Amino acid sequence: MTMFKKISLQAVLIALVTMVCLPAAMAGIAIEHWTQPSGAQVFLVQSHAIPMLDVQLDFDAGSRRDPPGQAGLASVTASLSGMGVRANPVRGEVALDENALGEAWADLGARFGAHASSDRMSFALRSLTYPDLLAKVVQLAARQLAEPAFPAEIWQRERETMIAAIKEADTRPATLAQRAFDQAVYGSHPYGYDTNAASLQRIEVSHMAALYRQLIQPCRAKVMVVGAVTRAQTDALVTQLLARLPGPGDAAASACPALPAVAEVQPLTQASEQRIAFESAQAHVLLGQPGYKRNDPDFFAMLVGNYILGDGGFVSRLTHEVREKRGLSYSVYSYFAPGLHAGAFTIGLQTRPDQADQALQLSREVLARFVADGPTEAELQAAKNNLIGGFALRLDSNRKLLDNVANIAWNNLPLDYLDTWTQRVQSITAADIRAAFQHKLQPDRMVTVVLGGIQQAPQ
């Protein structure tokens, strides 16, 4: 391929990525769903406005499945899966190292890569849909997905780089505060595992290959597709993407062996507080507890309620009380991180060390009042207006739409979730929020971490 063609394809991709799809956000979004004979579940949104395709493949292979002594295994496995592919003599294919693989994708003007989150390992493909191009793109993606080389020499290099980065991060107060907070909130649950130099030293490429063989199989795949393709084209494309992966053979999807259950995050039984001395201009304050799962029926009540409490920026209660009225912090926020397990609820802020106790106490009071009383009607209406008014921005590109479809697929949400989103938000009442927050949060049993310039707990 000529350099002109390379640049042209890449330029078109960049331009298309920035294009918005507001008509799709305003109209109903039809999500087609079916299960292939292999057991792979497919979710498709046809979007023919531009000749572009976005695909995401999700597997239950996130860090929640890391062995206790090998925190980081899922993350490094995903990373190294894109640093070379094995030779396949049967198909007459030579091995590609990381440079050759990168050049192959550059020649196609497409992208394919992987990353791991707490719950899943995700592979993302983006390409134009011109038939002669797309066939080559899917062929290369299928090869990279099924035949990663996991080169030992690359892992040695990457491990040294990661350990150096961890050592540098350990000099930052925010890193140390977050680590202490996560471990206190999650206890022994994998959500709280800390990837460190010792855990990385215990990981070898053989462990990556073993994890990959066990978890990256067609019967475990959820495949989301958004773009200018029909259902028949999508089914053929997904079949080709997954065809090289090992699995239970030609048996039905029911033959896919079940994975071991992962224990739930345990609720806190009492409050705990850590004061960590650290030479820094700002004290880092974190307050929280385990929250709720993503498929919780109270999700919308918690979404709207937390927007009022601390996720709404300058219109949130925490910002109004802590920053605007008293000037104790430039930024204060609250958020939930729901997943397959109860992700953390967190209130966070930074302030001068001599103001840390005051800011912490005020944040606790604001939270306790909100849990006890819920929002006012004025706060509730303002939150609804902002959330509903900004809904279109959640869907204004194929990439964002794909993220939303992946959210639906991964969390087993209704296929009309996006069509009913604004109605669900509009239907939330102050009583709904109060009941949900009282059920989910226990202000008297939370973890507190204060790092920076504070030596002793207050009397």
Buried (B, 14 or more C-beta within 10 A) or exposed (E): EEEEEBEEBBEBBEEBBEEBBEEBBEEEBEBBEEEBEBBBBBBBBBBEEBBBBBBBBBBBBBBBBBBEEBBBBBBBBBBBBBBBBBEBEEEEBEBBBBEEBBEBBBBBBBBBBBBBBBBBBBBBBBBBBEEEBBEBBBBBBBBBBBBBBBBEEBBEEBBEEBBEEBEEEEEEBBBBBBBBBBBBBBEEBBBBBBBBBEBBEEBBBEBBBEBBEBBBBBBBBBBBBBBBBEEEBBBEBBBBBBBBBEBBEEEEBEEBEEEEEBEEBEEBEEEEBBBBEBEBEBBBBBBBBBBBBBEBEBBBBBBBBBBBBBBBEEBBBBBBBBBEEEEBBEEBBBBBBBBBBBBBBBBBBBBBBEBBBBBBEBBBEBBEEBBEEBBEEEBBEBBBEBBBEEBBEBBBBBBBBBBBBBBBBBBEBEBEBBBEBBEBBEEBBBEBBBBBBEBBBBBEEBBBBBBBBBEEEEE
